[in-house]
Amino acid sequence: MSVREEFDDWAASGRDRGMEERHWHTAKHALARMPIESGDTVLDLGCGSGYAGRALRDTKDAGRVYGLDGSPEMAHNAAGYTDESAVGYLVGDFDELPFADDSIDHIWSMEAFYYAADPHHTLEEIARVLRPGGTFYCAVNYYEENVHSHEWQEFIAIEMTRWDRHQYRDAFREAGLHVAEQDNIPDREIAIPPAAEFPTEDWETREAMVERYREFGTLLTVGVAP
């Protein structure tokens, strides 16, 4: 199954909104860090429901906001969630971003980068379209140190890239991006049931669930175009 087919199915079943709800716990903290100035052009790469781009428009006064997704149904749904003329959605490939060189001020991606067929080339494309000093905020929950995410590959037909923290930094640098920061953003909001309710259907121990959300959380890597 292709990325398009997989996520068209997700969008048709309403899972785009479900992803938004789960991701927002940590995404909002990373989005708040982005050094966006009034009027800046922003790309939301793998936008899903488009929540991140709309948030940046509302809270940071971003100028033109583009949401790009490989799924036509995701892009269609996202467009239906806003009537903002400065926010637009398009279908595109991570390996060939439909933007001119040095045309984007900031790029955001949450839980999407690891679906790229060639992540090294995707980073080269990101470096190409970013203006000098532009940033790439890459947020993922599927990464090597997060042992609780490893089984996710079993439930999706698309081949995913599972890098560790060092591989992310190395790949950013190889693509020509400076690594400005990298850290874990814990999920402090998801409800973790008391010990008396464990094991649950999804978790064998409370300690594992605490580790997954409170310690590992979301891995954020920030690259800056020279």
Contacts in CASP RR format, 6 or more apart in sequence:
PFRMAT RR
TARGET T0000
AUTHOR 0000-0000-0000
METHOD contacts of the structure
MODEL  1
MSVREEFDDWAASGRDRGMEERHWHTAKHALARMPIESGDTVLDLGCGSG
YAGRALRDTKDAGRVYGLDGSPEMAHNAAGYTDESAVGYLVGDFDELPFA
DDSIDHIWSMEAFYYAADPHHTLEEIARVLRPGGTFYCAVNYYEENVHSH
EWQEFIAIEMTRWDRHQYRDAFREAGLHVAEQDNIPDREIAIPPAAEFPT
EDWETREAMVERYREFGTLLTVGVAP
1 157 0 8 1.000
1 158 0 8 1.000
2 158 0 8 1.000
3 70 0 8 1.000
3 71 0 8 1.000
3 115 0 8 1.000
3 117 0 8 1.000
3 158 0 8 1.000
4 70 0 8 1.000
4 71 0 8 1.000
4 72 0 8 1.000
6 71 0 8 1.000
6 156 0 8 1.000
6 157 0 8 1.000
6 158 0 8 1.000
7 48 0 8 1.000
7 69 0 8 1.000
7 70 0 8 1.000
7 71 0 8 1.000
7 73 0 8 1.000
7 74 0 8 1.000
8 71 0 8 1.000
8 72 0 8 1.000
8 73 0 8 1.000
8 74 0 8 1.000
10 16 0 8 1.000
10 19 0 8 1.000
10 71 0 8 1.000
10 74 0 8 1.000
11 48 0 8 1.000
11 71 0 8 1.000
11 73 0 8 1.000
11 74 0 8 1.000
11 76 0 8 1.000
11 77 0 8 1.000
12 73 0 8 1.000
14 77 0 8 1.000
16 48 0 8 1.000
16 49 0 8 1.000
16 74 0 8 1.000
16 77 0 8 1.000
16 78 0 8 1.000
17 49 0 8 1.000
19 48 0 8 1.000
19 49 0 8 1.000
19 111 0 8 1.000
20 48 0 8 1.000
20 49 0 8 1.000
20 50 0 8 1.000
20 51 0 8 1.000
23 51 0 8 1.000
23 110 0 8 1.000
23 111 0 8 1.000
24 51 0 8 1.000
25 187 0 8 1.000
25 188 0 8 1.000
25 189 0 8 1.000
25 190 0 8 1.000
26 139 0 8 1.000
26 185 0 8 1.000
26 186 0 8 1.000
26 187 0 8 1.000
26 217 0 8 1.000
26 218 0 8 1.000
27 51 0 8 1.000
27 52 0 8 1.000
27 110 0 8 1.000
27 139 0 8 1.000
27 218 0 8 1.000
28 55 0 8 1.000
29 185 0 8 1.000
30 110 0 8 1.000
30 137 0 8 1.000
30 139 0 8 1.000
30 185 0 8 1.000
30 218 0 8 1.000
30 220 0 8 1.000
31 52 0 8 1.000
31 55 0 8 1.000
31 56 0 8 1.000
31 59 0 8 1.000
31 108 0 8 1.000
31 137 0 8 1.000
32 59 0 8 1.000
33 137 0 8 1.000
33 222 0 8 1.000
34 56 0 8 1.000
34 60 0 8 1.000
34 106 0 8 1.000
34 108 0 8 1.000
34 135 0 8 1.000
34 137 0 8 1.000
35 106 0 8 1.000
35 135 0 8 1.000
36 42 0 8 1.000
36 56 0 8 1.000
36 60 0 8 1.000
36 61 0 8 1.000
36 62 0 8 1.000
36 105 0 8 1.000
36 106 0 8 1.000
37 60 0 8 1.000
37 105 0 8 1.000
38 60 0 8 1.000
38 61 0 8 1.000
38 62 0 8 1.000
38 63 0 8 1.000
39 61 0 8 1.000
39 62 0 8 1.000
39 63 0 8 1.000
39 64 0 8 1.000
40 60 0 8 1.000
40 62 0 8 1.000
40 63 0 8 1.000
40 105 0 8 1.000
40 106 0 8 1.000
41 62 0 8 1.000
41 63 0 8 1.000
41 64 0 8 1.000
41 65 0 8 1.000
41 66 0 8 1.000
41 103 0 8 1.000
41 104 0 8 1.000
41 105 0 8 1.000
41 106 0 8 1.000
42 53 0 8 1.000
42 56 0 8 1.000
42 57 0 8 1.000
42 62 0 8 1.000
42 63 0 8 1.000
42 64 0 8 1.000
42 65 0 8 1.000
42 66 0 8 1.000
42 104 0 8 1.000
42 105 0 8 1.000
42 106 0 8 1.000
42 107 0 8 1.000
42 108 0 8 1.000
43 65 0 8 1.000
43 66 0 8 1.000
43 67 0 8 1.000
43 68 0 8 1.000
43 97 0 8 1.000
43 99 0 8 1.000
43 104 0 8 1.000
43 106 0 8 1.000
43 107 0 8 1.000
43 108 0 8 1.000
43 129 0 8 1.000
44 50 0 8 1.000
44 52 0 8 1.000
44 53 0 8 1.000
44 56 0 8 1.000
44 65 0 8 1.000
44 66 0 8 1.000
44 67 0 8 1.000
44 68 0 8 1.000
44 107 0 8 1.000
44 108 0 8 1.000
44 109 0 8 1.000
45 67 0 8 1.000
45 68 0 8 1.000
45 94 0 8 1.000
45 107 0 8 1.000
45 108 0 8 1.000
45 109 0 8 1.000
45 112 0 8 1.000
45 113 0 8 1.000
45 126 0 8 1.000
46 67 0 8 1.000
46 68 0 8 1.000
46 69 0 8 1.000
46 70 0 8 1.000
46 74 0 8 1.000
46 94 0 8 1.000
46 109 0 8 1.000
46 112 0 8 1.000
47 53 0 8 1.000
47 67 0 8 1.000
47 68 0 8 1.000
47 69 0 8 1.000
47 74 0 8 1.000
47 75 0 8 1.000
47 78 0 8 1.000
47 89 0 8 1.000
47 112 0 8 1.000
48 69 0 8 1.000
48 71 0 8 1.000
48 74 0 8 1.000
48 75 0 8 1.000
48 77 0 8 1.000
48 78 0 8 1.000
48 112 0 8 1.000
49 74 0 8 1.000
49 77 0 8 1.000
49 78 0 8 1.000
49 81 0 8 1.000
50 67 0 8 1.000
50 78 0 8 1.000
50 81 0 8 1.000
50 89 0 8 1.000
51 81 0 8 1.000
52 108 0 8 1.000
52 110 0 8 1.000
53 62 0 8 1.000
53 65 0 8 1.000
53 67 0 8 1.000
53 87 0 8 1.000
53 108 0 8 1.000
54 65 0 8 1.000
54 81 0 8 1.000
54 82 0 8 1.000
54 84 0 8 1.000
54 87 0 8 1.000
56 62 0 8 1.000
56 65 0 8 1.000
56 108 0 8 1.000
57 63 0 8 1.000
57 65 0 8 1.000
57 84 0 8 1.000
57 86 0 8 1.000
57 87 0 8 1.000
62 86 0 8 1.000
62 106 0 8 1.000
63 86 0 8 1.000
64 86 0 8 1.000
65 84 0 8 1.000
65 86 0 8 1.000
65 87 0 8 1.000
65 88 0 8 1.000
66 88 0 8 1.000
66 89 0 8 1.000
66 90 0 8 1.000
66 99 0 8 1.000
66 104 0 8 1.000
67 75 0 8 1.000
67 78 0 8 1.000
67 87 0 8 1.000
67 88 0 8 1.000
67 89 0 8 1.000
67 90 0 8 1.000
68 75 0 8 1.000
68 89 0 8 1.000
68 90 0 8 1.000
68 91 0 8 1.000
68 92 0 8 1.000
68 97 0 8 1.000
68 98 0 8 1.000
69 75 0 8 1.000
69 78 0 8 1.000
69 89 0 8 1.000
69 91 0 8 1.000
69 92 0 8 1.000
70 91 0 8 1.000
70 92 0 8 1.000
70 93 0 8 1.000
70 94 0 8 1.000
71 91 0 8 1.000
72 91 0 8 1.000
75 89 0 8 1.000
75 90 0 8 1.000
75 91 0 8 1.000
76 89 0 8 1.000
78 89 0 8 1.000
79 88 0 8 1.000
79 89 0 8 1.000
90 98 0 8 1.000
92 98 0 8 1.000
94 113 0 8 1.000
94 115 0 8 1.000
94 116 0 8 1.000
94 117 0 8 1.000
94 122 0 8 1.000
94 125 0 8 1.000
95 116 0 8 1.000
95 117 0 8 1.000
95 118 0 8 1.000
95 121 0 8 1.000
95 122 0 8 1.000
95 125 0 8 1.000
96 125 0 8 1.000
97 125 0 8 1.000
97 126 0 8 1.000
97 128 0 8 1.000
97 129 0 8 1.000
99 129 0 8 1.000
100 129 0 8 1.000
101 128 0 8 1.000
101 129 0 8 1.000
102 129 0 8 1.000
102 130 0 8 1.000
102 131 0 8 1.000
102 132 0 8 1.000
103 129 0 8 1.000
103 131 0 8 1.000
104 129 0 8 1.000
104 130 0 8 1.000
104 131 0 8 1.000
104 134 0 8 1.000
105 130 0 8 1.000
105 131 0 8 1.000
105 134 0 8 1.000
106 130 0 8 1.000
106 134 0 8 1.000
106 135 0 8 1.000
106 136 0 8 1.000
106 137 0 8 1.000
107 126 0 8 1.000
107 129 0 8 1.000
107 130 0 8 1.000
107 135 0 8 1.000
107 136 0 8 1.000
107 137 0 8 1.000
108 137 0 8 1.000
108 139 0 8 1.000
109 136 0 8 1.000
109 137 0 8 1.000
109 138 0 8 1.000
109 139 0 8 1.000
110 139 0 8 1.000
110 140 0 8 1.000
110 218 0 8 1.000
111 139 0 8 1.000
111 140 0 8 1.000
111 141 0 8 1.000
111 142 0 8 1.000
113 119 0 8 1.000
113 122 0 8 1.000
113 138 0 8 1.000
113 140 0 8 1.000
113 161 0 8 1.000
114 140 0 8 1.000
114 142 0 8 1.000
114 143 0 8 1.000
114 160 0 8 1.000
114 161 0 8 1.000
114 162 0 8 1.000
114 163 0 8 1.000
115 158 0 8 1.000
115 160 0 8 1.000
116 122 0 8 1.000
116 161 0 8 1.000
119 161 0 8 1.000
119 163 0 8 1.000
119 171 0 8 1.000
120 171 0 8 1.000
120 174 0 8 1.000
120 175 0 8 1.000
123 171 0 8 1.000
123 172 0 8 1.000
123 174 0 8 1.000
123 175 0 8 1.000
123 177 0 8 1.000
124 175 0 8 1.000
124 176 0 8 1.000
126 136 0 8 1.000
126 175 0 8 1.000
126 177 0 8 1.000
127 175 0 8 1.000
127 176 0 8 1.000
127 177 0 8 1.000
127 225 0 8 1.000
130 136 0 8 1.000
130 177 0 8 1.000
130 225 0 8 1.000
131 225 0 8 1.000
132 225 0 8 1.000
132 226 0 8 1.000
133 224 0 8 1.000
133 225 0 8 1.000
133 226 0 8 1.000
134 224 0 8 1.000
134 225 0 8 1.000
135 180 0 8 1.000
135 222 0 8 1.000
135 223 0 8 1.000
135 224 0 8 1.000
135 225 0 8 1.000
136 172 0 8 1.000
136 177 0 8 1.000
136 222 0 8 1.000
136 223 0 8 1.000
136 224 0 8 1.000
136 225 0 8 1.000
137 220 0 8 1.000
137 222 0 8 1.000
137 223 0 8 1.000
138 168 0 8 1.000
138 220 0 8 1.000
138 221 0 8 1.000
138 222 0 8 1.000
138 223 0 8 1.000
139 185 0 8 1.000
139 218 0 8 1.000
139 219 0 8 1.000
139 220 0 8 1.000
140 218 0 8 1.000
140 219 0 8 1.000
141 149 0 8 1.000
141 216 0 8 1.000
141 217 0 8 1.000
141 218 0 8 1.000
141 219 0 8 1.000
142 149 0 8 1.000
142 152 0 8 1.000
142 160 0 8 1.000
142 162 0 8 1.000
143 149 0 8 1.000
143 162 0 8 1.000
143 163 0 8 1.000
143 164 0 8 1.000
143 165 0 8 1.000
143 168 0 8 1.000
143 219 0 8 1.000
144 162 0 8 1.000
144 163 0 8 1.000
144 164 0 8 1.000
144 165 0 8 1.000
144 167 0 8 1.000
145 164 0 8 1.000
145 165 0 8 1.000
145 216 0 8 1.000
145 219 0 8 1.000
146 212 0 8 1.000
146 216 0 8 1.000
146 217 0 8 1.000
146 219 0 8 1.000
148 208 0 8 1.000
148 211 0 8 1.000
148 212 0 8 1.000
148 216 0 8 1.000
149 162 0 8 1.000
149 212 0 8 1.000
149 216 0 8 1.000
150 162 0 8 1.000
152 160 0 8 1.000
153 159 0 8 1.000
153 160 0 8 1.000
153 162 0 8 1.000
163 171 0 8 1.000
165 182 0 8 1.000
165 219 0 8 1.000
165 221 0 8 1.000
168 182 0 8 1.000
168 219 0 8 1.000
168 221 0 8 1.000
169 179 0 8 1.000
169 182 0 8 1.000
169 221 0 8 1.000
172 178 0 8 1.000
172 179 0 8 1.000
172 221 0 8 1.000
172 223 0 8 1.000
173 179 0 8 1.000
176 225 0 8 1.000
176 226 0 8 1.000
177 223 0 8 1.000
177 224 0 8 1.000
177 225 0 8 1.000
177 226 0 8 1.000
178 223 0 8 1.000
178 224 0 8 1.000
178 225 0 8 1.000
178 226 0 8 1.000
179 221 0 8 1.000
179 222 0 8 1.000
179 223 0 8 1.000
179 224 0 8 1.000
180 222 0 8 1.000
180 223 0 8 1.000
180 224 0 8 1.000
181 220 0 8 1.000
181 221 0 8 1.000
181 222 0 8 1.000
182 219 0 8 1.000
182 220 0 8 1.000
182 221 0 8 1.000
182 222 0 8 1.000
183 219 0 8 1.000
183 220 0 8 1.000
184 215 0 8 1.000
184 216 0 8 1.000
184 217 0 8 1.000
184 218 0 8 1.000
184 219 0 8 1.000
184 220 0 8 1.000
185 217 0 8 1.000
185 218 0 8 1.000
185 220 0 8 1.000
186 213 0 8 1.000
186 214 0 8 1.000
186 215 0 8 1.000
186 216 0 8 1.000
186 217 0 8 1.000
187 213 0 8 1.000
187 214 0 8 1.000
187 217 0 8 1.000
187 218 0 8 1.000
188 214 0 8 1.000
190 213 0 8 1.000
192 206 0 8 1.000
192 209 0 8 1.000
192 210 0 8 1.000
192 213 0 8 1.000
192 214 0 8 1.000
193 200 0 8 1.000
193 206 0 8 1.000
194 206 0 8 1.000
195 206 0 8 1.000
198 204 0 8 1.000
198 205 0 8 1.000
198 206 0 8 1.000
198 209 0 8 1.000
199 205 0 8 1.000
203 209 0 8 1.000
END
